Amino acid sequence: MHIRFAGFTATLCSVLVCATALAQTPAPGGAKPYPVKPIRLVVPFPAGASSDIVGRMLGQKIAEQLGEQIIADNRAGAGGNLGIAVAAKSPPDGYTILIATASIAVSPSLYANPGYDALKDLVPIARLTNIPNVLLVHPSVPAKTLRQFIDLARSRPGKLNFGSGGAGTTNHLANELLKHLEKIDIVHVPYKGVTQAMTAMMGGEVDEVVMPVSTAIPQIRAGKVRALAVLTEQRVSALPGVPTGIEAGVAGFTMPLWYGMFAPVGTPRPIVARLSTELVKALESADIRERLASLGVDPWPGTAEQLGELLRADINRYGTIVKMANLPKQ
Protein backbone atom coordinates (compact mmCIF):
# COMPACT_ATOMS: atom_id res chain seq x y z
CA MET A 1 0.00 0.00 0.00
CA HIS A 2 2.77 2.47 0.97
CA ILE A 3 4.76 1.53 -2.13
CA ARG A 4 1.76 2.04 -4.41
CA PHE A 5 0.99 5.52 -3.05
CA ALA A 6 4.57 6.55 -2.38
CA GLY A 7 4.25 9.65 -4.55
CA PHE A 8 1.08 10.71 -2.81
CA THR A 9 2.63 10.15 0.63
CA ALA A 10 5.64 12.23 -0.29
CA THR A 11 3.42 15.01 -1.59
CA LEU A 12 1.30 14.94 1.56
CA CYS A 13 4.40 15.13 3.73
CA SER A 14 5.62 18.12 1.73
CA VAL A 15 2.31 19.90 2.33
CA LEU A 16 2.49 19.22 6.07
CA VAL A 17 6.06 20.49 6.27
CA CYS A 18 5.08 23.67 4.47
CA ALA A 19 2.05 24.16 6.73
CA THR A 20 4.20 23.72 9.83
CA ALA A 21 6.73 26.21 8.53
CA LEU A 22 4.00 28.75 7.84
CA ALA A 23 2.56 28.31 11.35
CA GLN A 24 5.97 29.09 12.83
CA THR A 25 6.55 32.17 10.71
CA PRO A 26 6.49 35.39 12.77
CA ALA A 27 3.78 38.00 12.17
CA PRO A 28 4.61 40.66 9.57
CA GLY A 29 7.59 42.69 10.72
CA GLY A 30 8.41 40.08 13.34
CA ALA A 31 5.98 41.69 15.80
CA LYS A 32 4.47 39.65 18.60
CA PRO A 33 0.96 40.21 19.93
CA TYR A 34 0.62 42.85 22.69
CA PRO A 35 1.82 42.69 25.41
CA VAL A 36 5.39 41.41 25.12
CA LYS A 37 6.77 42.86 28.37
CA PRO A 38 5.51 43.90 31.83
CA ILE A 39 3.01 46.77 32.02
CA ARG A 40 3.50 49.52 34.60
CA LEU A 41 0.39 50.49 36.57
CA VAL A 42 0.85 53.96 38.05
CA VAL A 43 -1.02 54.38 41.34
CA PRO A 44 -1.05 58.07 42.36
CA PHE A 45 -1.63 57.28 46.04
CA PRO A 46 0.33 55.37 48.70
CA ALA A 47 0.39 51.62 49.21
CA GLY A 48 -2.63 50.55 51.24
CA ALA A 49 -4.90 53.25 49.88
CA SER A 50 -8.16 52.09 48.34
CA SER A 51 -6.96 52.87 44.82
CA ASP A 52 -3.83 50.84 45.49
CA ILE A 53 -5.82 47.85 46.75
CA VAL A 54 -8.27 47.91 43.83
CA GLY A 55 -5.54 48.65 41.30
CA ARG A 56 -3.36 45.75 42.40
CA MET A 57 -6.35 43.40 42.49
CA LEU A 58 -7.39 44.26 38.95
CA GLY A 59 -3.79 44.32 37.80
CA GLN A 60 -3.27 40.78 38.99
CA LYS A 61 -6.45 39.63 37.27
CA ILE A 62 -5.75 41.17 33.87
CA ALA A 63 -2.14 39.99 34.12
CA GLU A 64 -3.50 36.45 34.23
CA GLN A 65 -5.74 37.21 31.25
CA LEU A 66 -3.00 38.88 29.21
CA GLY A 67 -0.24 36.46 30.14
CA GLU A 68 2.10 39.28 31.19
CA GLN A 69 3.01 41.00 34.46
CA ILE A 70 1.33 44.19 35.71
CA ILE A 71 3.70 46.01 38.07
CA ALA A 72 2.28 48.64 40.45
CA ASP A 73 4.24 51.89 40.73
CA ASN A 74 3.04 54.06 43.64
CA ARG A 75 3.67 57.78 43.04
CA ALA A 76 1.91 59.60 45.88
CA GLY A 77 1.72 63.35 46.41
CA ALA A 78 -0.11 66.56 45.49
CA GLY A 79 -3.55 65.02 45.85
CA GLY A 80 -2.76 62.43 43.19
CA ASN A 81 -1.45 64.96 40.66
CA LEU A 82 2.16 63.80 40.94
CA GLY A 83 1.40 60.25 39.83
CA ILE A 84 -1.09 61.32 37.19
CA ALA A 85 1.49 63.66 35.66
CA VAL A 86 4.05 60.84 35.62
CA ALA A 87 1.64 58.63 33.70
CA ALA A 88 0.57 61.42 31.33
CA LYS A 89 4.19 62.10 30.36
CA SER A 90 5.08 58.43 29.81
CA PRO A 91 5.59 56.94 26.34
CA PRO A 92 2.21 56.12 24.73
CA ASP A 93 3.21 52.56 23.90
CA GLY A 94 0.67 50.65 25.99
CA TYR A 95 3.16 49.79 28.71
CA THR A 96 2.09 52.52 31.16
CA ILE A 97 -1.46 52.68 32.47
CA LEU A 98 -2.96 54.73 35.30
CA ILE A 99 -5.65 54.07 37.88
CA ALA A 100 -7.21 57.41 38.79
CA THR A 101 -9.89 58.45 41.23
CA ALA A 102 -12.57 61.10 40.81
CA SER A 103 -10.03 63.63 42.10
CA ILE A 104 -8.66 63.78 38.54
CA ALA A 105 -11.83 65.72 37.70
CA VAL A 106 -11.11 68.26 40.44
CA SER A 107 -7.68 69.40 39.31
CA PRO A 108 -8.79 71.72 36.47
CA SER A 109 -10.68 73.96 38.90
CA LEU A 110 -8.36 73.69 41.92
CA TYR A 111 -4.84 73.80 40.49
CA ALA A 112 -3.32 76.48 38.29
CA ASN A 113 -0.79 73.96 37.00
CA PRO A 114 -1.49 70.34 38.04
CA GLY A 115 1.16 69.11 35.61
CA TYR A 116 -1.24 67.64 33.06
CA ASP A 117 -4.55 68.19 31.30
CA ALA A 118 -6.84 65.23 31.93
CA LEU A 119 -8.79 65.78 28.71
CA LYS A 120 -5.78 66.37 26.45
CA ASP A 121 -2.95 64.29 27.94
CA LEU A 122 -4.78 61.09 28.83
CA VAL A 123 -7.04 58.69 27.00
CA PRO A 124 -9.77 56.78 28.91
CA ILE A 125 -9.52 52.97 28.94
CA ALA A 126 -12.36 51.79 31.17
CA ARG A 127 -14.58 52.81 34.07
CA LEU A 128 -13.83 50.50 36.99
CA THR A 129 -15.66 50.91 40.29
CA ASN A 130 -17.90 53.10 42.39
CA ILE A 131 -16.80 53.40 46.01
CA PRO A 132 -18.76 55.01 48.84
CA ASN A 133 -17.02 57.47 51.16
CA VAL A 134 -17.59 57.48 54.91
CA LEU A 135 -17.09 60.28 57.44
CA LEU A 136 -15.09 59.11 60.47
CA VAL A 137 -14.09 60.68 63.76
CA HIS A 138 -11.57 59.76 66.44
CA PRO A 139 -13.27 57.98 69.38
CA SER A 140 -12.33 60.87 71.67
CA VAL A 141 -14.52 63.28 69.69
CA PRO A 142 -17.73 63.72 71.72
CA ALA A 143 -20.09 63.18 68.79
CA LYS A 144 -21.98 59.98 68.05
CA THR A 145 -23.89 61.34 65.04
CA LEU A 146 -23.15 63.67 62.15
CA ARG A 147 -25.55 66.26 63.55
CA GLN A 148 -23.73 66.17 66.90
CA PHE A 149 -20.42 66.65 65.11
CA ILE A 150 -21.80 69.64 63.21
CA ASP A 151 -23.15 71.18 66.43
CA LEU A 152 -19.78 70.59 68.11
CA ALA A 153 -17.93 72.28 65.23
CA ARG A 154 -20.34 75.20 65.32
CA SER A 155 -19.72 75.66 69.05
CA ARG A 156 -15.94 75.56 68.52
CA PRO A 157 -15.20 77.49 65.32
CA GLY A 158 -11.69 76.81 64.02
CA LYS A 159 -10.92 74.33 66.81
CA LEU A 160 -11.75 71.02 65.10
CA ASN A 161 -9.73 69.80 62.14
CA PHE A 162 -9.94 67.19 59.42
CA GLY A 163 -7.31 65.26 57.50
CA SER A 164 -7.34 64.46 53.79
CA GLY A 165 -5.27 62.76 51.13
CA GLY A 166 -4.32 66.18 49.77
CA ALA A 167 -5.94 69.29 48.39
CA GLY A 168 -8.49 68.46 45.74
CA THR A 169 -9.12 64.86 46.73
CA THR A 170 -12.74 63.88 47.25
CA ASN A 171 -12.06 63.48 50.98
CA HIS A 172 -10.98 67.12 51.03
CA LEU A 173 -13.89 68.40 48.96
CA ALA A 174 -16.40 66.40 51.01
CA ASN A 175 -15.49 68.46 54.06
CA GLU A 176 -15.47 71.70 52.09
CA LEU A 177 -18.97 70.81 50.95
CA LEU A 178 -20.02 70.11 54.55
CA LYS A 179 -18.51 73.40 55.70
CA HIS A 180 -20.47 75.25 53.02
CA LEU A 181 -23.77 73.46 53.60
CA GLU A 182 -23.71 73.82 57.38
CA LYS A 183 -21.70 77.07 57.71
CA ILE A 184 -19.11 75.58 60.05
CA ASP A 185 -15.37 76.29 60.43
CA ILE A 186 -13.12 73.22 60.59
CA VAL A 187 -9.45 73.29 59.62
CA HIS A 188 -7.97 71.30 56.71
CA VAL A 189 -4.78 69.28 57.35
CA PRO A 190 -3.57 67.67 54.09
CA TYR A 191 -1.42 64.52 53.97
CA LYS A 192 0.25 62.66 51.10
CA GLY A 193 -2.54 60.10 51.09
CA VAL A 194 -5.74 59.25 52.91
CA THR A 195 -4.10 56.28 54.67
CA GLN A 196 -1.68 58.72 56.30
CA ALA A 197 -4.63 60.91 57.25
CA MET A 198 -6.31 57.89 58.85
CA THR A 199 -3.11 57.07 60.77
CA ALA A 200 -2.89 60.67 61.90
CA MET A 201 -6.49 60.57 63.13
CA MET A 202 -5.92 57.34 65.05
CA GLY A 203 -2.89 59.02 66.61
CA GLY A 204 -4.96 62.01 67.69
CA GLU A 205 -3.45 64.52 65.23
CA VAL A 206 -6.78 65.25 63.51
CA ASP A 207 -10.39 64.87 64.61
CA GLU A 208 -12.12 63.73 61.42
CA VAL A 209 -11.41 62.14 58.04
CA VAL A 210 -13.59 61.24 55.04
CA MET A 211 -12.29 58.18 53.25
CA PRO A 212 -13.39 55.21 51.13
CA VAL A 213 -15.37 52.56 52.98
CA SER A 214 -13.05 49.91 51.55
CA THR A 215 -10.05 51.38 53.39
CA ALA A 216 -11.93 52.26 56.57
CA ILE A 217 -13.77 49.00 57.31
CA PRO A 218 -10.96 47.25 59.27
CA GLN A 219 -10.47 50.24 61.59
CA ILE A 220 -14.23 50.73 62.04
CA ARG A 221 -14.68 47.08 62.99
CA ALA A 222 -11.72 47.27 65.36
CA GLY A 223 -13.31 50.25 67.12
CA LYS A 224 -10.34 52.50 66.37
CA VAL A 225 -12.54 55.06 64.59
CA ARG A 226 -16.23 55.95 64.67
CA ALA A 227 -18.31 56.10 61.48
CA LEU A 228 -20.90 58.89 61.48
CA ALA A 229 -22.26 58.86 57.93
CA VAL A 230 -21.76 57.39 54.47
CA LEU A 231 -21.74 60.00 51.72
CA THR A 232 -24.04 58.21 49.31
CA GLU A 233 -27.72 58.46 48.48
CA GLN A 234 -28.40 55.01 49.95
CA ARG A 235 -26.90 53.07 52.83
CA VAL A 236 -23.92 50.82 52.16
CA SER A 237 -24.33 47.06 52.59
CA ALA A 238 -20.91 46.77 54.25
CA LEU A 239 -22.00 49.31 56.93
CA PRO A 240 -25.77 48.81 57.27
CA GLY A 241 -25.97 50.57 60.62
CA VAL A 242 -24.39 53.80 59.40
CA PRO A 243 -26.85 56.40 58.06
CA THR A 244 -26.29 58.47 54.94
CA GLY A 245 -25.43 62.14 55.22
CA ILE A 246 -28.87 62.92 53.85
CA GLU A 247 -30.54 60.73 56.49
CA ALA A 248 -28.46 62.54 59.10
CA GLY A 249 -30.14 65.77 58.05
CA VAL A 250 -27.64 67.33 55.65
CA ALA A 251 -29.39 67.64 52.28
CA GLY A 252 -27.04 67.32 49.33
CA PHE A 253 -24.18 65.87 51.36
CA THR A 254 -22.99 63.15 48.98
CA MET A 255 -19.50 62.50 47.67
CA PRO A 256 -19.15 59.17 45.85
CA LEU A 257 -15.77 58.05 44.59
CA TRP A 258 -15.15 56.37 41.25
CA TYR A 259 -12.07 54.79 39.76
CA GLY A 260 -11.09 54.68 36.12
CA MET A 261 -8.16 53.41 34.06
CA PHE A 262 -6.33 55.75 31.69
CA ALA A 263 -3.30 55.71 29.38
CA PRO A 264 -1.10 58.45 27.90
CA VAL A 265 -2.70 60.13 24.91
CA GLY A 266 -1.43 58.62 21.68
CA THR A 267 -1.59 55.05 22.97
CA PRO A 268 -2.65 52.96 19.95
CA ARG A 269 -6.40 52.41 19.74
CA PRO A 270 -6.14 48.61 19.38
CA ILE A 271 -4.18 48.47 22.66
CA VAL A 272 -6.70 50.72 24.44
CA ALA A 273 -9.52 48.53 23.12
CA ARG A 274 -7.73 45.36 24.27
CA LEU A 275 -7.13 46.71 27.77
CA SER A 276 -10.72 47.98 27.99
CA THR A 277 -12.07 44.55 27.05
CA GLU A 278 -9.82 42.79 29.56
CA LEU A 279 -10.74 45.16 32.40
CA VAL A 280 -14.48 44.83 31.81
CA LYS A 281 -14.03 41.05 31.65
CA ALA A 282 -12.14 41.10 34.95
CA LEU A 283 -14.80 43.24 36.65
CA GLU A 284 -17.53 40.88 35.50
CA SER A 285 -15.75 37.80 36.87
CA ALA A 286 -17.26 36.19 39.98
CA ASP A 287 -14.02 36.14 42.00
CA ILE A 288 -13.29 39.85 41.49
CA ARG A 289 -16.88 40.80 42.29
CA GLU A 290 -16.72 38.77 45.50
CA ARG A 291 -13.42 40.31 46.55
CA LEU A 292 -14.63 43.83 45.80
CA ALA A 293 -17.86 43.27 47.73
CA SER A 294 -15.86 42.20 50.80
CA LEU A 295 -14.16 45.61 50.63
CA GLY A 296 -17.38 47.56 50.24
CA VAL A 297 -16.57 48.36 46.61
CA ASP A 298 -19.18 48.23 43.84
CA PRO A 299 -18.00 47.03 40.41
CA TRP A 300 -18.97 49.61 37.81
CA PRO A 301 -17.54 48.35 34.53
CA GLY A 302 -17.83 50.75 31.66
CA THR A 303 -16.32 51.47 28.28
CA ALA A 304 -13.69 54.04 27.44
CA GLU A 305 -16.45 56.26 26.07
CA GLN A 306 -18.46 56.01 29.30
CA LEU A 307 -15.39 56.91 31.36
CA GLY A 308 -14.75 59.91 29.12
CA GLU A 309 -18.33 61.12 29.58
CA LEU A 310 -18.05 60.68 33.36
CA LEU A 311 -14.80 62.62 33.48
CA ARG A 312 -16.24 65.57 31.56
CA ALA A 313 -19.42 65.64 33.67
CA ASP A 314 -17.49 65.56 36.96
CA ILE A 315 -15.08 68.28 35.88
CA ASN A 316 -18.17 70.50 35.72
CA ARG A 317 -19.64 69.12 38.97
CA TYR A 318 -16.50 69.54 41.06
CA GLY A 319 -15.83 72.91 39.51
CA THR A 320 -19.16 74.02 40.96
CA ILE A 321 -18.24 72.67 44.41
CA VAL A 322 -14.82 74.36 44.37
CA LYS A 323 -16.43 77.66 43.38
CA MET A 324 -19.18 77.26 45.97
CA ALA A 325 -16.58 76.62 48.69
CA ASN A 326 -14.60 79.63 47.46
CA LEU A 327 -11.38 77.65 47.26
CA PRO A 328 -8.46 79.53 45.72
CA LYS A 329 -6.41 77.95 42.95
CA GLN A 330 -3.18 76.46 44.17
N, C-alpha and C positions, 0 to 999 in steps of 0.2 A: 504493500500500500504506500509506504513512504517513498519507495523507489519510483513508483508510477507517478506520484504527484510531487516529485522532488522540486521541479521548477516552481510549482505553485507555492510549496513550503518556503522556498528561498525568497520568493517575492513577498510572501506574507511577513516573513521575518524582517525584510528590508523596510516594509511599511511600519512595523512596530518600532524598529530602531529609529526611524525618522520621527515618528510620533513622540517617542521618549525624548529625543533631542529637542524637539520643539517645546515640549512641556518644561524643559529645564532652561530654556532660553530666557534671559532676563527681560523685563518689560522694556519698552523703547527708552533709549537713553540710559539703560542700566538702573533706572529708578526702582526703589522698592516701595510697597504701599506704606502710607503714613499710619502710625509713627515708626520711625526707625531708631529712635533714641529716647531717653527719659524726658518727660515733660515737666517743666517747673510750674508749680501752682503757687502764685504769690498770694499770701494771706496778710492783709494790711493791719492786722491786730496781733497781740501776743499769743503765745501758746497757751491753751486752756480757755481762750475766749470762745464764745459760741460759734463764731465764724470759723475758727480754727478747727473745732470739733467736727462741725458739719463738712467743712472743706476736706479734711483728711478722710472722713468717712466716705464721701463721694469719690474722692481721689482714688482711694483703694478699690472701690467698686469698678470705676471705669478703667482702672489699670488692668484689672482682671479681664474686662471686656475687650480692651485694646491689645492686650498682650505686651504692654510696655509699662515701665515705672512712672508714677506720678510723684514727684518730690516736692513737699511743702517747703516754702521759703517765707518765714515770718518776717515782715518788715513793718514793725509798729511805729507809730508816732504821728503827730499832727492830725489827730482825729481820723486816721486812715489815709490821709492824703499822701503821706510818704510812700507807702507801699503801692498805692494806685498809680502814682507818678512813675515809680520804678517799672511797673508793668506796661504803662502807656508808652514808655520810651524804649522798650525792649524790641528786638527784631521781630517783625511780623511774619514769622516762619511756622507758627503753629506749636512752637515748643515753649511758649510762655502763655499761661492763662491766669486769670485773676478772679478770685471770689470777692465780691463787693457787697456791702450792706446798703441799706437805704440812705446811709449818710453820704453816699456818692452824689445823691440828688440835692444835698444841702450846700455843697461846696460853692456852686456858682453864685449863691446869694450871700454867703458868709465870708468867703475868702477873696481878697483882691487878686491873689496869685496862688492858687492851690497847687500849681505845678503841672496841670493838665486841663484839658477840656473834655469832659465826659462824653459829649456828643460828637466831637471831632476826632479825638485821639484814641477812642476805644470802639470796638464793635461788639454788640451783644451776641452772646452764644445761646444762653438758655436761662429762663427764670427757674429758680430752684425751690425755695421754701418760704413760708410765711411763719414768723415767730412772734409770739406775744411777748410784750414787755411787762414787767412787774415792778411796782414801787415798793422798796424795802427800807426799813429803818433799823438802827442798832437797838438791841433789846433795852438799853438804858433810856431810850427816848420815851417819855411818858405819853405815848399815843398808841392806842390799840386800833384806831380806825383812821381812814384818810381824813375825815372831817375833824377829828381830834388833832391830827397833825397840822392841818390848816389853821385851826384855832390857836394852836401852840405857836406856830410861826407868826401869826398876826399879833400875838401878845408879846413876841420877842423879835421885833424887826431887826434884821441884820445879824441875829445871834445864831440861828441855825444855818447849817451848810449842807451842800450835797456834792457828791463826787460824780465824775463822768469819765468816759473813755476819751475825752478830748473835746475841744470846741467843735460844734457842728455835728457831733454824733447824735443819734436819736435819743440816747439817754440824757444828753445835755438839753436838747430841744424840748423834751417832755417836761422837764422842770421849768424851762422858760415859758412853756405854754401854761403850766399850772400857776406860775407867778402872775402871768397876765390875766388868766381867768378869775383868779381869786384875790388879786391885788395884794400879794404877800411879798416879803423881802427875805429871800434866802440866798446865801452866798455860794457861788460856783467855785469848785476846786477841781480843775482838770488833771487827769492822769494820762499815762501813755496808752492805757487800755482799761476796759471796764473791769477786768479781773483784778487789776491793781486797785481800782476804786473800791471794789468789794473787800479786798484785803485791808485797805485803809479804814473802811467802815467797821469791819470786825475788830480792828485795833483801836477804835475810838477816835480816829482822826476826823472822820466826817459823820454826820448824823443820818444821811439818807442817800440812796442810790437807786436809779432806775436801770434795770438790766434785763436781758433776755431770760425768760423762764427756764430755758434749757441750761443755762449756766448757774442759775440761782437755786434750783431744786435741792441739790445736796445740802446746802447751807440752811435752807428753810427747814428741811426735814430734821436737821441736826439741832435746830433751835438756836443757831448762831445769829440769825437775822429774823426780822418779823415782816411778813408780807402784808401790806395794807390794801393794795388794789392791783388788778391786772388792767392794762391800758388797751383793752379791746372792747368791742361792742357786745360780746357775749363772754360768759365765764369760760375758763380754760379747764379741760378735762383733767389735766395733771394737778391742778390746784382748785378743786371744786368748792372748797370752803372760802375762797378768797373772792370778794365782790369785784365787779368792774368799777372803774372810776366813775362811770355814769350812774351806776347803782349807788355809789357812795355819795352822790349828790353834786358831782361836778360835770355839768353838761358839756359835751364836746371834748372831754379829756380822754382822747385815744391816741396811741402812738404805736402802731404795729411796726414790725421790722421784717423786711424781706431780704432775701439773698439772691444774687444773680451771678452768672459767670460771664466774663468778658475776655476779649483778646485785643492786642494792639491793632489799631486800624491798619488795613492793608493785608491782614492775614487772609490767605486764599479762601474763597468762598466754599470750595469743596471740603476744606479742613474744618471750617466753622460749622458747616452742615453735619459733618461726621461727628464732631464733638457734641453738637446739639442733640443729635439722635441718641448718642450713647448716654448723655446725662438724663434725658427724659426716660430712657429705658431703665437706667439705674434707679430713678425716683419712683418708677412704677413697680419695681421688684418688691416682693413680699418682705424680704429680710431688711432692706433699707427702710421701708415704711415702718416696720416693727421697731427698729432701732431708733428712728426719728421720734416715733410716738413715745418711747420711753424717756425721751429728753424733753417732751413737751413741744416738739417741733412738728408743724404741719407741712407735708410735702405739697408743693405748689408748682408742679412741672409746667413749663410753658416754652413756647418757641422763642427764637431770637427776636422775631417781630413783636411778640407780646412783651418781652423784656424791654425792648426799645420804647414801646408805647408807655409802659409803666414808668420808665426813667423820665420821659418827657413830662408826664402828668405830675410826678412827684417833685420835679424841679419847680414847677409852678406852685404846688401845694406848700412845700417847705419854704419857698420864697415868701409866701404870704405869712407864714408863722414867724420867720425871721424879722420881717417888716413889722408885724404886729407886736413882737417883743422888743422892737426898737434896738436890735443888736447891731453894733457897728461892724463894718467889714474889717477883717484882720489882715 
